[in-house]
Each structure stands twice: as C-alpha cells, then as structure tokens.
C-alpha cells in the first residue's frame, strides 16, 4: 500500500477505525436478520424452507467469493475494492429493505453476501500492510474485539430494532440500519492510503468458476448429509466435490497467473495455521449451534431468551480480545493452546452442570460460558496475526480470503456434524450431552494442534 515499508502511514489507527466499521456491519447483519426472520416469514407469508433459503444465501455468497474478493484487492487495490464492496452492501441493503418481492429479497441477501466477501479480505490485508509487525498484534486484537461485539450484541440489537418498530417498518429496519453507517464509511475511505503494489494481471476466471463450484458442491454435500445421511445423493455430491477440487488444483498449476498460487501452502506457518484455524472454529460453531437448537426446540426458549445465553460468551470474548496482546507476553507463545484447552474444560463442566440442572440460565452455566468466552478470545483473536504474519504483500489478499473461507466452511461442517450426531440418539437430553462431549474432544484436538503449531512456528 506504500512503497517504503520502513515508513508507515501516519494516521493508521484512524484508518483501522474506518475499516473496522464495515467489518462490524457485515458481522452484525447476519445476527440481526436471524432475529428478524420470523417477522419476515410472517409478513411475506413465507414457508419454512423459503425462510431458511433467505437466511442461508448470505453465507453462501460470502463463502463462495471470499478468495475471489481477496484476489480482486490484490489486483485492483484494496481501498478501491473495499469502496466497491461497501457501496454494493449499501445498495443491496436499500433494495432489500424496500422490496416485498421474495425473489428480489433473496437476491439482495445473496448480493449482501457477495459484498461482504469483497469487504472482509480487504480489512485484514489493509491491517497487514499499513501496520508494522510489532503493532499488528494489537490491530488484529481490535479486529477480534469487533467480531466479539457483533456476536455479543448482534442478536440483542436485532431484537431491539424489531421491538422499536421505527416508522412501522418492523424487519425492514434491519436492512435500513446499514445504510447511514455504510455511507459514512464511503465518505471516510479516502483517508486510507492508496495501494502501490497492485498485481498487473488478469483474473483467472476459469479457476474462479471451478473454485466456486467446488465450494457450492461442498456445501451441498454437507446439506445432503444433514437431511439424508450417507445416501446415494450425498455420496454423489461428495465425489463431485473431490473431482472438482482435483480439477481446480490441476488447472491452477498450469495457469501463468492462477487465482491461488498453490505455493502458499508450502509455507508451513500458513498451512498448519489454516488446519488449526479450521479445528478451533469447528468446535466453536458446533457449540453455538447445539446451544441454540436445544434451547429453542427442547427448553422452549424464545428468540430473546436464546440470544441472552450468548451474552456472557460475547462479553468474555470481547474482554480477552482486548487483552490478548498482554496475555500473549505472559503465556510465552502458547496463548492459542491454553485458550483451546480451557474451552475444552469449560464444555465438560457445562455438560456436568446441565446433567443435574436442565437450564441454561443457571448461575454456574453463566459463569462457565463467560470463562468459555474469555478462552475463546485467546484461542481465536491472535490467529489472523499468527497465520498471516510474514506473507508476501502481493498474496496477502488471497491469504486473507482463504483464512475467512476456512472459518465459514468450518461453520457448515460443524452444523452438519452436530445434526448427524444429535439425530443418532433417541433421547434429546442424551443427544445434547453427547454432542457437548464430542465438542469438548474437538476443542482438545484443537489445543493439541495449537501446541504443535506454536512450537513449530517458534522455531521458524
């Protein structure tokens, strides 16, 4: 972004505040719509299946195009690409809030996901470029804190917006609230320095199409496994996914300017980091899914009561995100390991407490979830800094896209894994406890990977 990397942008902390605002918007958006979905379903007379499509198409657009979004930033400049992504997000929010045509509304949700996929890699890449290495940990900690804020207050904020019902617009305000903040970002973006190290190449459209197909097939495989188990359809989509990935690898090796330079995976820090990233987010998303599912479907909690469950986790996450840089110095490079280890212990403790008291509003449960949030912040906030540190600036956008894509695929895998496991038991209480035990084991595996990873990285 600047030619001389020994001289860093004077107003970089102001620039960080600007790029973190769209990060907050795209994170809040999904949580708020999750609360607004019943109102949309009632107002537009949607079936349950259509409502789920409306909700999930945002994540699909986001997951499919994250790597492409990172590549666009590397090619056309991260500030320019970020501006386009935010403008697209604002426009789709405006149309989504105005329309009552369900096809158009679903389309705008998909466009919002695409816009988010364009925005998110630019934020991590800009942080990587404008900050010196000794400040990047703090900057990435603030990035993690923003994600924590969105998680802690997104569901609650969505409920508040619906309850306020300003101007009688109910769920439409969830779309409209994005517009003024998005416009503010567009006005302030010129304060971010221009790029000076853009790639002078054309985008690999063939590789892009095959990669998008591979991700969609992977999502279809997971969806089929949830609904039909290991049926012929599931096996067929799995085979197609594998063949599509192999074709993508073959084509990328032959391309002069590939979408993804596969040599990036020869970087041990990056490749091991991505595996560790997947493991910890698989554990996290699995817990979030089973808590929501069990609270609403078996304990009878409404949306508001369910959202309150996550408040102690979000607060703990937010606190530890802010303190990660200081805690890392104290733990001497094993922050990720200790974070994942405590997460595993918390989930076992939660299973024990719930075995004797079937309520998620017990004081012990709240304390356990708060400690879980603290440890979650330790296990996830430093990941971006650790994994992306030291990568060549010309590929940092694509690396950021791979980083974020791995997170969202972990979410899909977690939901499929827990759904299959839960349905394997007759009694819901037994199924819930077995899911918690499995998640605890997954966190323990993540802790082991982190231990090996951080020991390996320290010797590099």
Secondary structure, 3 states (H helix, E strand, C coil): CCCCCCCCCCCHHHHHHHHHHHHHHHHHHHHHHHHHHHHHHHHCCCCHHHHHHHHHHHHHHHHHHHHHHHHHHHHHCHHHHHHHHHHHHHHHHHHHHHCCCHHHHHHHHHHHHHHHHHHHHHHHHHHHHHCCHHHHHHHHHHHHHHHHHHHHHHHHHHHHHHHHCHHHCCCHHHHHHHHHHHHHHHHHHHHCCCCCCCCCCCCCHHHHHHHHHHHHHHHHHHHHHHHHCCCHHHHHHHHHHHHHHHHHHHHHHHCCCCCCCHHHHHCHHHHHHHHHHHHHHHHHHHHHHHHHHHHHHCCCCCHHHHHHHCHHHHHHHHHHHHHHHHHHHHHCCCHHHHHHHHHHHHHHHHHHHHHHCCCCCCHHHHHHHHHHHHHHHHHHCCHHHHHHCCCCHHHHHHHHHHHHHHHHHHHHHHHHHHHHHHCCCCCHHHHHHHHHHHHHHHHHHHHHHHHHHHHHHHCC
